[in-house]
Each structure stands twice: as C-alpha cells, then as structure tokens.
C-alpha cells in the first residue's frame, strides 16, 4: 500500500471514530420519520376503525329503540281506540238506543285491530330487554298486563247489541269509568315513551331529563 493510500485510510478511520452519537442523530431522525408516519397512520386508522364500529353499534341500538317505541305506541294507541269504541257503544246500549251501524262497525274493527297488536307489545318488551334496558322493559310489561286485565273484563262487548247482554259487573257506571281508564293508560303510555326516549338520549351521550 502506498503512503498516500495509508494516509487516506488513517484519515477516514479517524473521522469515523471521532464522530459521536450527536453526529448520527440527523441520520437517525430522518430514518425514523417515515417509520413514525407509518406508526401514526396505523394508530389513527385503528382508532378510527374502532370509533366507526362503535358508532355503528350505537346507531343500530338507537334504531332498535325507535322500533321498540313504535311497536309500543302502536299497541297503546289501538288499546285506547278499543276503549273509546267500547265506551261509545256501551253508552248507546245502556240508554236503550240503537247503535249506529258505523259505530258498530268501528267497534268491531277496533277490537280486531287491538288483537293483532298484542304481539307488538311483546316485541317491544323483548327489544328493550335485549338492549339491557330492564327497567323500561318492566314498565312496558306492566302496561301490557294491566291493559290485558281490563281487556278481559270487556272482552266481546263489541259483538253485543243490548245493555242487558252485558255481564252483571258491566253497568252504566262501569262504562262511564272507561273514560278515566283511558286517561290513566294514556299517562302510563307517556311515561313509557319518555323512558324509551331517555334511553335514546343516553346512547347519544346527552344528559337524561330531570
């Protein structure tokens, strides 16, 4: 090896050994930047993916709450109409008046409609239970039980034509009390709907109403 080559090698070695980790820091940083960018992109994508999945679950649960509310309201509305038609028809019969044909037809239709809605309140209850909303589901179940109990007392009245066909416990005062029963069930219906609405607010992150 020539003297020039040996001198060049010594100079290179001295320069390399003279460098500290500070000298290599820019190189390390420039190499780390792309890796950091990839890591941050992965972290953001993963976080966003989890957030989107959570939002989809919440949206699905809220839609199920809407379904539960619609099913329950449909049942409660048909029950209210059934009571109204029973009351109106009973008032005619206990006054020994002929029931108008249109009213008689509406009474039959209301009774038939209510019978088809009984499954709706069961579905509403089941949806709320599956969402873990046991307290609200119990309110729905209590409404169903009370309404069915009253329905049993006036079952078949839409088919009768005269007041004396009613069982002894159904008299003029009983028919009159149906108005207060309607108000009671309307109030209970609103409580149930408000409770379902509070569930929706909870899923959306809003404070519950006081």
Secondary structure as UniProt FT lines:
FT   HELIX           3..18
FT   HELIX           21..94
FT   TURN            95..96
FT   HELIX           101..130
FT   TURN            131..132
FT   HELIX           134..153
FT   TURN            154..156
FT   HELIX           157..159
FT   HELIX           163..165
FT   TURN            168..169
FT   HELIX           172..204
//
